[in-house]
Amino acid sequence: MLDAIFFYTFAALTLGGGVLCITRRNAVHSAMWLVVSLLGVGGLYLLQRAEFLFAVQAVVYIGGIVVLFLFVIMLVNLDEAARQRQFNRQWLIGLGAVALVGAEVFYFLKAGADTLKLPPPAGSVSTDGNTERLADVLFSEYLLPFEVASLLLLVAIVGSVVMAKRRI
Amino acid sequence: MSQFYTQTDHFVLLPGLLLTLFGCATLLFDFWLVPEARYKKLLVGWLIAAEAFTGASLYRHTTYLADNGLTELVAFRGSLVMDGFSIFFNWVFLATAVIVALISYRYLEIEGEHHGEYYGLILLAQSGMFFLAAGTDLVTIFVGLELMAISFYVMVGFLRADRRSNEAAMKYLLLGAFSSGFLVYGFSVMYGMSGSTRLSDIAASFAARDPWDPIAFLALATTVVGLLFKISAVPFHMWAPDAYEGAPTTVTAFLSVGSKAASFAFLMRIFLGPLAASREVWEPILIGVAILSMTVGNLAAISQTNVKRLLAYSSISHAGYILLGLIAGNDTGLKGVAIYVLVYTFMNLGAFLVIVALRRENIIGEDVEDLAGLMHRGPGYAILMLIFMLSLAGIPPTAGFIGKYYIFLSLMQTGHYLVAVAAALYVAVAIYYYFRIVRSMFVSDVSEPTPLAASLGMRVAVAVSAGLTLAIGLYPEPFLQMAQTSLIR
């Protein structure tokens, strides 16, 4: 019962923060609502007893990435952009399409709720040692994608330098 | 070598590892050894050296499989596989990367944006393609896909002073991220269904369910949307013409061939792996998408005046033809897909090569009118362009005919007569707009007498593409055998 209350609270934070993040006119406000949304996701991790992921979420995303966003917003002059029209006139069609897809997904999840049986977790679920188990999986099962992800970041860094610097 | 990184792991990973290391080394050497602009073309030689090592390791893969009578070798606890399929597609990526590098240096010098990062990005994009073709784990495949995509976003926007290039990069980035969102959603439902990210486990969980099971359908629908975005099939094709038109022409060539071949490798892995059991669900969807792609691609191409845009629409229609091989789904059809991808690589690259040659100082050379009278000022290029156009239209004795022949044959064998008739009708439409280019080259008067840009790399690249386009058409036997080995067992 308590779990359900927490779940719906965090889910509401995540979704509400997400919606407000993309609809606010002021970029700083958007960034702050992003913090709320990310915090909601962090809460969901905590509910799944994944403390490590919660800590990473808080430190890296909220502490690091959003602060960087705010720095960039401060450096770039966005006053001009805030005065311009930010949404195109097709939002009504967009809303209709989103409602349709949402209804479809809702229907499928509703109709398929009985068949969505998650496979039982392997072995006994221990509530402690989450961090160790994550590390185990990351460096054995998922060693290759983990390493390739660092390559992905390298390409992103090189790419942003190429795109942003006037003279390379 | 430890239990986490065994000898087998190393052997299977080798091509991707070489591409990565050479790519990173290119970034280092660029400012360390070749800081001066006029020596930058040495990096093309460096890239070819990288591809030579990669090719050697791919060749060792082939011989290893043949010597030990294996069909596949699994590494990294099922994350990566070395089989005929991945080897075949990696050869295609390798050929594409070499040809693109050969034509790039002259073009980038004219554009004034000749930087070493370009070659590094080609190699890193190719290593992303390696993981797409060889990955058998959702996470590995997805990371590979994004590695390739991010490299392409940067390359599309490489002409930083050109507004069109910036706009194309922006559109490509936004729609690419949007489609990745669909894909990840589908992947997450697949993971929820099976509790594993390995394709074989997911295939088992799909097979255990009713194909029309709502959750299975949700996973299938979202994954298919993401996949169709990546191969730019209608109705998810909107990004392709804009991205192709705005990107530097050499990158457009790489994007339309390399990225498309890699996305098809990815699509085949998913459709023939996890989704194989739900064929009755996705077959009608794919038939609709293939017919729509051929319709929109061919009809929209008729009215284009920009050659790059025209070729973008033509590549949308080719994606429709390739899908037909998957719809037929028998051995002939899958062999047809492989041979079509191979053929499409060389003929489409060839067509873009000629457009690259038309780019000179102060002349953009992308309109159909820029090709006017090409026969009189560059007869060699005009005749080669004729070969590429014949091949794209699918007329014998060029390679394009072989590709289409196997696709149509497989449709006949599996009884998809109506689809085959529709596809054959669109070939006639395609002939119309390909021959508009031919007519402009041979019949119209010269509008722009400046001679064409020709560099050594360009000559080699165009000769190789044209040679292979003709060779596959005239003597397809060795290439068919190559395609035969690429079937997923």
Chai-1 contact restraints between the chains, C-beta under 6 A:
chainA,res_idxA,chainB,res_idxB,connection_type,confidence,min_distance_angstrom,max_distance_angstrom,comment,restraint_id
A,F108,B,P214,contact,1.0,0.0,6.0,A-B,restraint_1
A,F108,B,L218,contact,1.0,0.0,6.0,A-B,restraint_2
A,A111,B,P214,contact,1.0,0.0,6.0,A-B,restraint_3
A,G112,B,P214,contact,1.0,0.0,6.0,A-B,restraint_4
A,G112,B,I215,contact,1.0,0.0,6.0,A-B,restraint_5
A,T115,B,D213,contact,1.0,0.0,6.0,A-B,restraint_6
A,T115,B,I215,contact,1.0,0.0,6.0,A-B,restraint_7
A,L116,B,I215,contact,1.0,0.0,6.0,A-B,restraint_8
A,P119,B,G195,contact,1.0,0.0,6.0,A-B,restraint_9
A,E141,B,R77,contact,1.0,0.0,6.0,A-B,restraint_10
A,L143,B,F4,contact,1.0,0.0,6.0,A-B,restraint_11
A,L144,B,F76,contact,1.0,0.0,6.0,A-B,restraint_12
A,L144,B,S79,contact,1.0,0.0,6.0,A-B,restraint_13
A,L144,B,T140,contact,1.0,0.0,6.0,A-B,restraint_14
A,P145,B,V139,contact,1.0,0.0,6.0,A-B,restraint_15
A,P145,B,T140,contact,1.0,0.0,6.0,A-B,restraint_16
A,P145,B,V143,contact,1.0,0.0,6.0,A-B,restraint_17
A,V148,B,V143,contact,1.0,0.0,6.0,A-B,restraint_18
A,A149,B,V143,contact,1.0,0.0,6.0,A-B,restraint_19
A,L152,B,E146,contact,1.0,0.0,6.0,A-B,restraint_20
A,L152,B,L147,contact,1.0,0.0,6.0,A-B,restraint_21
A,V155,B,L124,contact,1.0,0.0,6.0,A-B,restraint_22
A,V155,B,I150,contact,1.0,0.0,6.0,A-B,restraint_23
A,V155,B,S151,contact,1.0,0.0,6.0,A-B,restraint_24
A,A156,B,I150,contact,1.0,0.0,6.0,A-B,restraint_25
A,G159,B,V154,contact,1.0,0.0,6.0,A-B,restraint_26
A,V162,B,E117,contact,1.0,0.0,6.0,A-B,restraint_27
A,V162,B,V154,contact,1.0,0.0,6.0,A-B,restraint_28
A,M163,B,G157,contact,1.0,0.0,6.0,A-B,restraint_29
A,I168,B,H115,contact,1.0,0.0,6.0,A-B,restraint_30
